């Protein structure tokens, strides 16, 4: 995995947006999709908001995805396999780049057909602990919902292909999720400092 980790880090250092294929194995991606489908069928995915717990805003004209927070306490074998992978990545990132990551938080994300998330930064004004944003895509089929990242006067679109991971500074790059054509699934989260 270190070669994949290095490819993600190197592409981040070169362009401010790291991307790599096969960060998640095909098998793990499929199991995580199954988890999302079970949660969706049980109506356990929550409408996402903006802001933190104290100042959350559920404006569906800004953000219309649904989420479910991952936690080792769920004792789900596939969530724990994901956390084991992230633990390895954080160790590698801290050792190779002195990043100082002390924690992380991740949730399942489901964009139903027609959903989107308007342009934003992944950083709270009153809490700067989010250092890096990470998205791991799970869809095997083309679903629309590209990630558009803004840099300078331009932007780039990243297609949400299964196994692909995207990595960038949370407080530097504005981004949005374009309208989805089919359900779009991912794990989204943040590597944190001082957490």
N, C-alpha and C positions, 0 to 999 in steps of 0.2 A: 504493500500500500504506500510505502514511502515515495515511490516514483510518482504515483498519482497525486499524493500530497504536494510533492515538489512541483509538479506541472501546474497545479492550482495556484500555488504561491508565486511561481515564476511568471505566470500570465498576469497575476495581480500586479506584481512589481513592474511589469512592462507596460501595462495599459490602465492601471487603477481598477480594473474589473477582471478578477480571476474567473476562468471557466475551465472545466475539465469534464470529460465524459467518463462514465464508469466509476464515479465516486461511490455510488451505491450499486451493488450487484443486481443483476436482473432478478434473481430469486428474492432478495431482500425487498426490492422495489415492489414486486408482486404481492408479497405478504403485507407490506405497509398499505398498499391499495386495498387489500382485503379488509384490513383494520378500518380504514376510512369508510368503506362501504357498509360495514357492520354498524359503525357509529352513526352514519347517515340514516340507515334503515331504522335505527332505534331513536332517531330524533335527538341525538346527543351532541351534534355539532351546533355551536352557538354563533349567532350573528356577530361578526367582528366589529370592533369600534376603533376609534382613534383616541390617542391620549393614554394615560396610565389609569390604574384602578380608581384613583380618586377623582380624575377629571375625564372619564371616558365619554365619548360621543358616538352614538350609533346612527350616523347619517348615511343612509344607503345611496345618496347621491354622490358621496365621496368614496365609499367602500362598501361592496356588496358581497364579500366572501364570507365563508363560515369557517370556524376554527375549533380545535380541541387540543388543549395543552398536553404534551407528553410528560410522563413522570415515571421514574423507576418504581414508584410505589404501586403502579398499575400491575406490576409483575407480568407484563406482556413480553414474551420471549423476543418478539421482533422489535419492539420499542427498545428493549435492553440491548439487543444487537446493534441498533442504531447508536445508542448512547456509548457503547463500547468503541464503536468506530470514531465517534466524536472525541472521546477521551484520548484516543491514539492521535487524532489530528491535532488536538490542542497541545499535547505534549510535544509533537513534532514542530508545530508552529512556534511554541515558546522556546524550544531548544535551538531552532534554526534562525529565528528572527527576533528573539528576545521580546516577544509581543506582550508579555505580562498578563495573559488571559487567566482569570481566576474562576470563571464560571460560564454558564451558558443557559439559554432557555429556548425551547423549540415547541412548535405546535404543528399539527396537521392543518393544512389549508385546502379547502374545496371551493372552487369558483364554479357555480352552476352556470349553465348556458346563459349568456347575456350578462354575466357578472364582470366586474372591473374594480380597479383601485386607482383613483386619480393620483396625479403627481404629488410626491411627498418625500420627506427625509425620515429615516428610521431612528430618530433621536428625540428624546423628550427634552423640552426646554429646561425643566427643573431637575433632570437626572441624566447625567452623561455617561452612565456605565456601559452602554452599548458601544463596543469598539468596532466590531465587524458584523455585517449582515451576511447570512448564508441561506441559500435556497437550494434544495435538492428536489428535482422534478421526478415525478412518478408515472406520468402518462406514457403509455406505449404508442398511442395514436396521436396524430396531429389534432390539436384542440383549439387552435387560436390562442389568445391570451398571452401574447409575447410580452416579455419584460422589456420595457423601454427605459434605458438609462441615459441620463443627460450629462454631458461633459462639455464645458465651455459653450460654444455656440451650436454644437451638434448633439446628436443622439445616436445610439445604436440599439437595435432590437435583438433580443436573445430568445430563441424558440425554446419552449419548455419540454424538451425531449427527455424521456425516461433515463435515469442514471446520471444526467448532467447536474453539476453543481456550479453555483455562481457565488462569488465571494467579493465583498467590497467594504470600504469604510462606511459605517453607519451614518456618520455626521457630515459626510462630504458629497455624496452623489444623490441627487434627486432622481426618482424613478417612478414608474407607474406600471400597472398591469392593464394591457389593452383588453378589449371585450373578447370574451371567450365564445367559442362556437359549440363546444362540447364541454362536459364537466372536466375541469382542470385540477389536478391533485399535486400537492407538493408537501414537503416538510420545510417550514420557514422558521428562522430563528436568528439569534444573536450571540456572538461570543462577547463576554463581558469582562471589564476590568473593575477592580474595587468592589466586586459583588460579594 
